[in-house]
Amino acid sequence: MNEIVFIKIPEKLAGEINGFNIDPEIPLPIEKDESIEKGSLAELSWEKIIAAMLQILAFHRDFQHINYYREFISAVKPELKEQLIDTGVEKARNNDLTTAEEIFLAVEGLDPENAINIINMALLYEHKASLLSETNQTESNKYFDKAFDLYKKALTIDSSENTHYYAGKFYFNQHNFEKAKEHFSIYMELSDSSEDIERRKTVLKILKEIEVNNMLDQKIKKAYDMIQLCQEEEGIKIISEFIEKSPDIWNAWFILGWGYRRIEKYKEAHEAFLKVLELGEKSVDVLNEIAICSIETGNQKEAEKYLLQALKIEPENVKIISNLGILHYKNKDIKKAQSFFLSSLEYDENDEIAKKYLEIIAKEI
């Protein structure tokens, strides 16, 4: 809390706000600025005090006056919690993940049992984990674990259809199809068929996919786990046996391609991912995987085609933008590569791939 100082307000300012009694004996925090350092309180405002309180709520949960600060904010600015959640969601959508996380942590400090905020934090950590999955598996696992803990917490606080929907999506993305089915089934029981039409359609499609394609088969989960644990050859063997019996399940082909790519068998991986596409799955992840394999096998034109398709679906996807940068760098189109890496950093200032290549380019120019 080096950037925060504490003041006591004059007795004359003590009083009641919306039923809350302001205690002049409890010091209030305020962020340091030039006027404060000079000892002037002329520009002191509730907004500045609340901004400093939010920092404490976000990062110093053991602070002795934290409960008083919670009550203070709720009385002085009762609408702030909802405003912060909306702002955090907007920041996350714009890939300003650091600011979004700080906001969600502040809301958690303000209202620890706000299920909506907990789910937003879980989604944020899940997204961070996905971004790190190829560059830092340890960090990626850490964020997946954080998301997992938050979904569990949300379900203990609020077992509504919304919570079960997002928990189902999380487990589905983790290939834990049994748990995904459990939460999606509860969602279908609780949701309003007249209001959640599109979401219910999506869930029904997933549930049908789970049942029809027998995605609960333990071989798929075991293959995924083996690859995740860097035992790719074993994972490839297991999923190949599964595909022999059930060749029309795109998830199995995706896992096969993923396993091959991790051991740098790009030709085999490329064929597997194309099969995923053939089976109707045209997500950004699939298009990106095909493009990576195309780059590694020397088919730059095909790689660009699939990356541009992916970018059309998700124009702010940092992974896709960086891969376009890598593609143009390998094609020796340095200026275009540089522009993609700079664009990537605009969306995510912590994109390590973009930073690495920009350093390389800086030495070459």
N, C-alpha and C positions, 0 to 999 in steps of 0.2 A: 504493500500500500504506500509506496514511496511518493506517488503522485497525488496523494490525498492528505489534506489537513483536517483537523477537527476544531469546531468552534462551538461555543455555547451562545444561544440566542438570548437577548435581553428579556427580563421578566415581563416587560410590557407586551412582548409578542406571544407570551404563553396564553393558551386559551383552548377552545374546543373547535374542531373541524369535523363536521359530519359525525358527531358523537365521539370523536377521538380526542383525548386530552393531551396537548403538547406539554411535555415535561422539560422545562428549561435546564434541568440538571443533567440531562442526557446529552452528551456532545453529538453534534450533527456533522457529517462528513461533507467536504466540498473539494472539488478538483483544484489543484494548484493552477494559478495563472498569475500574470504580472501584478494585477491589483491586489490579489490576496497576499502575495509575497511582500508587498509594500505595506500591508496592514490595513488596507481599505476594504470595507464591506459595502461600498456604495452600490456595486453591481450584483450584490448577493440576491439570489432568487430561489424559489422552491425548485425550479427546474434544475438548477446547478446542484442543489443538495440532493435531489432525487437521482440525478445522473451518477453522482458519487456513491449513493446508496446501492444502486444497481451493480456497480463494480464489486462492492462488498458481497452482495447477494450472489453474484456469479462465482466469485473466486475465494471467498473467505467465509465459509459456512459456519465456522466455529467462533465467529466474532461475538463478543458478549452482548451487544445490543441488537443483534440481527432480528429478533422477534419484534422489537420496538420499531425497527426500520420497515419491516413488512407491514405492520399496522399503520405506520405513518404514510407510506405510499398508497395503501388501499384507501385511506381517508382523504388525502390531499388530491390524489389523481386516480379515482376508482376505475376509470376506463383504460388506464395505461396498459394493463396486462394484455387485453385484446389487441391494442395497437401494436405492442411489441411482437406478439405472435404473428400478426399480419406482416410486419416489417421483416421479421426473421424469415418467413416463407418467401417473401419477395427477394431477399438477399440470396437465399439458397437457389431460387430459380435462375438468378443472374450469375450463379457460380461464385458468389462472394461467400465462400463456405466458412472462412474464419470469422467474419462479422456475424454471420447467421448463427454459428455455434455460440459466440459470446452472448448474443441476444437470448437464445434458448436457455442458456445456463442462467442468465439473469432472471428469466421468467420462472425457471425451476426453483431458484432461490426464493423468489417472491411467493410462489405457489407450488410447493413440492408435489402436490397430488393432482396437478392439472393434466389430465390424460391426453388432451389434444397436444399440449406442448411436449409431453413425453414421446408421443408418436412422431412428432416433427423432428425431435432430436434423434430418434431411432432411424428415421428415413435419411437424415443427414449423415449419420455414421455409416449406414449401409452404403450410401453413395461414395463416401470417402474410401471405404474398404474396397469397393469395386475399382475406383481409380488407382488404388495402390496395388491391386492384385498382381500386376505384371512386373512392378518395379521393386516392391518391398513387401514380401509375403508376411513377414513378422508383423509389420505395422498394419497390414490389411487384416490379418487375423484379430489383432487387438481391437480394431474398429468393429469388426463383425461381432466380437464378443460383447462390446459395449451395446451394440444394437440389440443383440439377443437379450441382454439383461434388462434393457429398457422396455422391450415388448412384454417380457414377463411382468415387469412392474406395472405397466399400463393395464394388463389383464387383471391384476389383483385390485386395481383401483376402479376400473370401468370395463365391465364385460359386455359392452354394447356391440352392435353389429359393425360399427366403424373400426373398433379395436381388433375384432376377429378378422375383418377383411385384411387389414395391413399385416397382422401376424401371419395369416395364410399366405400372403404374397411373399413375406420374408422367408418362410419355410420352403415355399415352392422354389424360390430363387436359389436356396441352399440345397436343393434336391432332396429335402426331407419330405417326401410326398405323403407319407402317412400323417405327419403333423399338419401339413398343408390341407389335406382332405378334412381333417378334424375341425380346423378353424373355419374353412370355407363352408362346411356343412352347417356349423352353428350360425355363421353369417346368413345363410339362406333361410334358416328358421326365424331369425330375428328381423331381417330387413323387410321393408315395405315394398311389395311387388309393384305398387302403383307409382312409387317415387324413385326407386333405385333401378330403373329398367336397364340402363346400359351396363351398370356395374354387375347386376345380377346375370346379365347375358354373358359377361366375361367370366364370372365365377362358374357358371354352369358349363361353359366351354372347357374350362380347366378341369372341373370335376369329371366331365365326360372323358376328357383326354386321359386323366389318371386311371379311370376305370377301364376304358376301351383298350388302351395301350399297355395296361398292366404295369404302370409306372411304379407301383409299390414293390415290384420285384426287387429282391435284395441284391441281385447281381448289379443292377444299375448303381445303387447306392454304394456298394462295395467297390465298384470300379472307380467311381468318383472319389471315394475316400483314399484309395490307393494312389491315384494320380495326385491328389492334394498333398499326400504324405511323401511325394517325390519317388514313389514306386511305380513309375509310369509303365514299365514293361508288363508288370503284373496287372495293372489296371486295363491296359490295352488287350491283354489276353482274355480277361473276364468279360469286357464289353464286346469283344469280337464274337465270343461264344453266344452272348445274348442276341447279337444281331443276326447270327445264323438262324435262330429260332423266330425272331421278331424283327424282320428287316425294314419295317415301315414306321418305326418310331424315331422321329427326328432327334429327340434328346439323346438317344444312344449314339447316333452318328456324330452328334456334336461332341460328346465326351470322347469318342474315338479320335476325332480330329484334334481336340484339345490335348489329348495324351501324345499323339504323334508330334504336334507342334512343339511341345515342351522338350522333346528329345531331338528336335531339329530334323525330323523326317517330314520336310515340308511338302513333298510331292504327295505322300500318303495322306497328310493332313488336309491338303487342298482338295483331294478327291472326296474325303469324308465330309468336309464343309459344303462342297457343291451338292452332295447328296441331301444334306439338311435343307438347302435351298430348293432342291427338286421336290422335297416332301412338303413344301409350303411354308416353311418358317423363314421369314425375310426380315428378321430383326436387325438392329444396328450391330449387335454383337456378332451375328453370323456374317454380315457383310464385311465387318472389320477383320474377322479371322481369315476370310478368303483373301482379302487384300494383303494381309501380312504374309500369307503363304505365297501369293503372287509376287510380292516384292522379293522374297527370298529365293524364288525359283526363276527370277529374271524377267517376269512378265509385267513390266511396269505399266503398260497401257491398261491391262486388265485390272491391276491394283487401283489405279486412279478411278476407273469406272465404278468399282464397288465402293471406294471411299467417298466419292461424290454422291452416290446413292444414299449412303449412310448419313452424310452431312445434310442432305435434303430432309431426311427424317428428323435429325437432331442437329440443328445448325450451331448449337453452342457446346457440342460434345468435345471436350478437351482432348480425349484420346484420339478421336478421328482427326481433329485439326493437327495434332502433333504428328500423326502417321502420314498425313499429307505432306507435312514438312520434311519428314524422313524420306519419303518417296522422291520429292523434288531435289533433296540434297544428294541422294544416290544417282539422280539423273544429271547432277552437276548444274542444276538450275538454282544457284545459291541465293539469288535475290528473292525468288519465289519461296524457297524453303524458309528463308529468314522471315518473310512476311507471315507465313503460317505459324512459325514458332512465337513470333511477337503477338500474333492474334490469340494464340493459346494462353499466353501469360496474361492477357487482358481479362480472360475469363477465370483463370486460376493462376495466381501469382506464385504458387508453390509447385507448378508443373516442372518436375525434375528433368524430364526428358527434354523439354523445350530449353531449359537453362543449359543443359549439357551441350546440346547442339549449337546453341547461340555462342557459347564459349569457343567451340571448335571453329565455327564460322568466323568469329572475330579474329582468330589467329591466322585464318587463311586469306582474309580480305586484304 
